[in-house]
Amino acid sequence: MSRIDYSVWDHIEVSDDEDDTHPNIDTPSLFRWRHQARVDRMDEYQKKGEDMEKALNESRRKLSDAQKKTRELASSATDDAKAELTKAQAEEKKLKKEERELEKKFDDHQREEKKMPWNVDTLSKEGFSKSVVNAKPDPSEETEEEKEHKHKTFVEKYEKEIKHFGMMHRWDDSQKYLSDRSHLVCEETANYLVIMCIDLEVEEKHALMEQVAHQTIVMQFILELAKSLKVDPRGCFRQFFAKIKTADQQYQDAFNDELESFKGRVRGRAKIRIEKAMKEYEEEERQKRIGPGGLDPVEVYESLPEEMQKCFDDKNIEMLQEVISKMDPTEAKVHMKACIESGLWVPNSRTDDAEDKEEDKEEDGAYEELKSEVEKEKVDEKKE
């Protein structure tokens, strides 16, 4: 025969079965006082557990942010990023330790709760008092191409609605908008809002960027809350607004800290994008300037002696001829070759006859041309 374990009934705290009281004591009042004291202890214990769970969830959120920041810095090759990476890794290590300590405390609290004696308030409970959203099943691993296609399709369909949400200001308006359009509560919306913030910062629309950044963090907090509760984000966004609107100071501070941090990251990404665009533009302009020999006329000009630069500034060919005649022939040939290959100097450009303009003339010919003209002018002066 199987033996039934009745030990679970050994520790039951029930105030209503205590009949042996002093005649001068008001028994009903005593029972009510004991019951109220027990309820207060239970409430205090429950609040302690809720505070522990809140601290644990907050620690996990900070750890997730720290890990994300570490990954971003690890993928960057700049010196500043390398310096920040060491700090980020130290912070991540510290947060992991804190998370382990909080998990241990929370587990110990739950074990203690199970050991507490039963009483009239815990022997029976309501079976159903609220609706619970089913946990969202873990999706199968998607390839990068599938994720990109999913994001593109979603944005094409709901871009206007996402932009409208990004421009909203009030908590109540945001909650009502998402209540009417719960399909927006997803990762794709958050990703689009991030890109939108960077675009606005690049366009120097700083005030708009900050507004959209606020809504971006709203969406990210909802997604993080869903992840911690292991439910579909569409089923818990009302909980986020309830918490943020009741002015939970710790939660509000966490939200504001993440918002400021996010705006800083947006400015950094926008700066990088602008610098990249400027480099591409400068390279395009440089390619347009490249002379027949493959040299950049701006770079060649800057490498010329100051006297030659002045000749090109004044567009004075006679002055250039004179400067060339006074220079060392080898050095003059080097500079003239660079001028021809960059397009700064076009051989025979002084003649009016278009047929005599030879843009591909060798540098030796150009140098000799200038030199012979100078010598001829000197001979003419002596004759006179």
Secondary structure by P-SEA (a helix, b strand, c coil): ccccccccccbbbbcccccccccccaaaaaaaaaaaaaaaaaaaaaaaaaaaaaaaaaaaaaaaaaaaaaaaaaacccaaaaaaaaaaaaaaaaaaaaaaaaaaaaaaaaaaaaaccccccccccccccccccccccccccccaaaaaaaaaaaaaacaaaaaaaaacccaaaaaaaaaaccccccaaaaaaaaaaaaaaaaacaaaaaaaaaaaaaaaaaaaaaaaaacccccccaaaaaaaaaacaaaaaaaaaaaaaaaaaaaaaaaaaaaaaaaaaaaaaaaaaacccccccaaaaaaaccaaaaaaaaaccaaaaaaaaaaccaaaaaaaaaaaaaaccccccccccccccccccccaaaaaaaaaaaaaaaaaaaaac
